[in-house]
Amino acid sequence: MQNKLVPGILIGAVVGGLATLADKSTRQSLRRSVKDIKEGNRSSKPSAISNIKDEVLYWKDTLEEIRRKNPDLEKQLMSAKDTLMDAKDTIMERKNNRLN
């Protein structure tokens, strides 16, 4: 028996792509996109990936700033994390002891 996964995926992708082209607005949008690419026009609005990247970088910078300005807060958070991990380990040990 031959592996039919990859051909099945490719056929499914082609069929799915063709099915989406049944919608007139999708076809028009595709034509516009191809035309813009051929002419070298770029969209002025940022892509979704760019928006997500900007959001992640913003929060990363914000958290880093909080850490720099509040070293005591970071120590307290690490302590709370350690306490929770210890409690989790204790609970797991009790469960294991009951099962044995």
C-alpha positions as CSV (number, residue, x, y, z in Angstrom):
1,M,0.0,0.0,0.0
2,Q,1.4,3.4,-1.0
3,N,1.4,6.5,1.2
4,K,-1.6,8.5,0.0
5,L,-1.4,11.3,2.6
6,V,0.6,13.8,0.5
7,P,-1.3,13.4,-2.7
8,G,-4.6,13.5,-0.7
9,I,-3.5,16.8,0.9
10,L,-2.5,18.3,-2.5
11,I,-5.7,17.2,-4.2
12,G,-7.8,18.6,-1.2
13,A,-5.9,21.9,-1.4
14,V,-6.6,22.2,-5.2
15,V,-10.3,21.3,-4.8
16,G,-10.6,23.7,-1.8
17,G,-9.0,26.5,-3.8
18,L,-11.2,25.9,-6.8
19,A,-14.3,25.8,-4.5
20,T,-13.4,29.2,-3.0
21,L,-13.2,30.7,-6.5
22,A,-17.0,30.0,-6.9
23,D,-17.6,33.2,-5.0
24,K,-17.5,36.3,-7.3
25,S,-16.0,38.7,-4.7
26,T,-13.2,36.2,-4.0
27,R,-12.4,36.0,-7.7
28,Q,-12.4,39.8,-8.0
29,S,-10.2,40.2,-5.0
30,L,-7.7,37.6,-6.4
31,R,-7.6,39.4,-9.7
32,R,-6.9,42.7,-7.9
33,S,-4.2,41.2,-5.8
34,V,-2.5,39.6,-8.9
35,K,-2.7,42.8,-10.8
36,D,-1.2,44.8,-7.9
37,I,1.6,42.3,-7.6
38,K,2.4,42.5,-11.3
39,E,2.4,46.4,-11.2
40,G,4.5,46.4,-8.0
41,N,1.8,48.1,-5.9
42,R,1.8,47.4,-2.2
43,S,-1.0,47.7,0.2
44,S,-0.8,50.7,2.5
45,K,-2.5,48.9,5.4
46,P,-0.3,46.7,7.6
47,S,-0.8,43.0,7.4
48,A,-2.3,40.9,10.3
49,I,1.1,39.3,10.9
50,S,2.6,42.8,11.2
51,N,-0.1,43.8,13.7
52,I,0.5,40.7,15.8
53,K,4.2,41.2,15.8
54,D,3.8,44.9,16.9
55,E,1.5,43.8,19.7
56,V,3.9,41.2,21.0
57,L,6.8,43.6,20.8
58,Y,4.8,46.2,22.7
59,W,3.9,43.8,25.5
60,K,7.5,42.5,25.6
61,D,8.9,46.0,26.0
62,T,6.2,46.9,28.6
63,L,7.0,43.8,30.7
64,E,10.8,44.5,30.4
65,E,10.2,48.1,31.6
66,I,8.2,46.9,34.6
67,R,10.9,44.4,35.5
68,R,13.6,47.1,35.3
69,K,11.6,49.6,37.4
70,N,10.3,47.1,40.0
71,P,13.0,44.5,40.9
72,D,11.1,43.8,44.1
73,L,8.0,43.0,42.2
74,E,9.9,40.5,40.1
75,K,11.3,38.8,43.2
76,Q,7.8,38.6,44.7
77,L,6.5,37.1,41.4
78,M,9.3,34.5,41.3
79,S,8.6,33.7,45.0
80,A,4.9,33.2,44.3
81,K,5.7,31.0,41.3
82,D,8.0,28.9,43.4
83,T,5.3,28.5,46.1
84,L,2.8,27.4,43.5
85,M,5.1,24.9,42.0
86,D,5.9,23.5,45.5
87,A,2.2,23.2,46.2
88,K,1.6,21.5,42.9
89,D,4.4,19.0,43.7
90,T,3.0,18.3,47.1
91,I,-0.4,17.6,45.7
92,M,1.0,15.3,43.0
93,E,3.0,13.4,45.7
94,R,-0.2,12.9,47.8
95,K,-2.1,11.7,44.8
96,N,0.6,9.2,43.9
97,N,0.8,8.0,47.5
98,R,-3.0,7.4,47.5
99,L,-2.9,5.5,44.3
100,N,-0.1,3.2,45.5
